[in-house]
Amino acid sequence: MGSAGEYWDPVTFRVFNENTHIVAVKPSGNVYEAETIERLNAKTKNWRDLLTDEPFTRKDIIDLHVRKACASAGNRRLR
């Protein structure tokens, strides 16, 4: 788990950072790393909140923080 002042995914315990894609599940308000929802909900078609078991749909997923794009990739010149 993270140290004081850090936030983490409540299922995987991975600490959120500036490169983490963070989402919220609207009905429960719970916040997860997007990869957690993709692996444990979307791919398995288990549309129930991982902590509360409350049902939700893909439309209920709200992006809170999207990963920063790699700065060097955006500044590459084609030769």
N, C-alpha and C positions, 0 to 999 in steps of 0.2 A: 504494500500500500504506500501511498505517497506521504510525504512529511506534511507538517502543518501548513495550511494554506493551499495545498494541492488538491485537485479533484481527480477522480478516477472512475472508470467504468465499474458499476457495482456487481457485474457478473464475472468479468475477467480480471478485475483489479489493476488493469493497465492504466497508468497515469496519463491524463490528458495533457497535451502540449500544443504548441502553435501549429503542428502538422497533423493533428488529430481531427478527423471528420466526426463531429459530434451531432447527435440527433436527439430529439425528444419524442416520446410517444404521447400524443395529444390526450387520449382518455385518462391515462394514469398520471401524466406529467413527469414520468421517469425519464432520465437522461442516460444515454448509452453511447458508446463508440459505434459509428455506423457499421463497421465490420461485424460487430457482435450481432446486431439486428439482421444483417444480411446472412450470416452463417447460421444463426440459431432460429431465426423466424422465417425469413424469405425463402431460403433454400429448402427448408424442411416443411414449408407451408403451414407453419404453426403460428397463426396470427393471434397469439395471446401474450400479454406482457410477461416478461421473464421474472419479474418480482411479484407482481400482484395477480397474475393469471387473468387479467382483464382483457377481453377481446378488443382487437383493433384491426384496421386495414392499412394497406400501404399508403393510402391518402392521409392517414393520421400521423405519418412520420414527418416531423418538422426539422429541417436543417437549422442548426444553431451556429455551427462553425464549420466551414468547409476548408480543407487543407489548402495551405498556401502553395501556389504553383512554383515550381523550381525556377528561380530567377534566371539562371544561366540558360535554361531551355527556351525561355521567351526572348532572350536577347541574341540567340544564334543567328548568324547570317548564312544564307544559302550561297554556296559557291559553285 
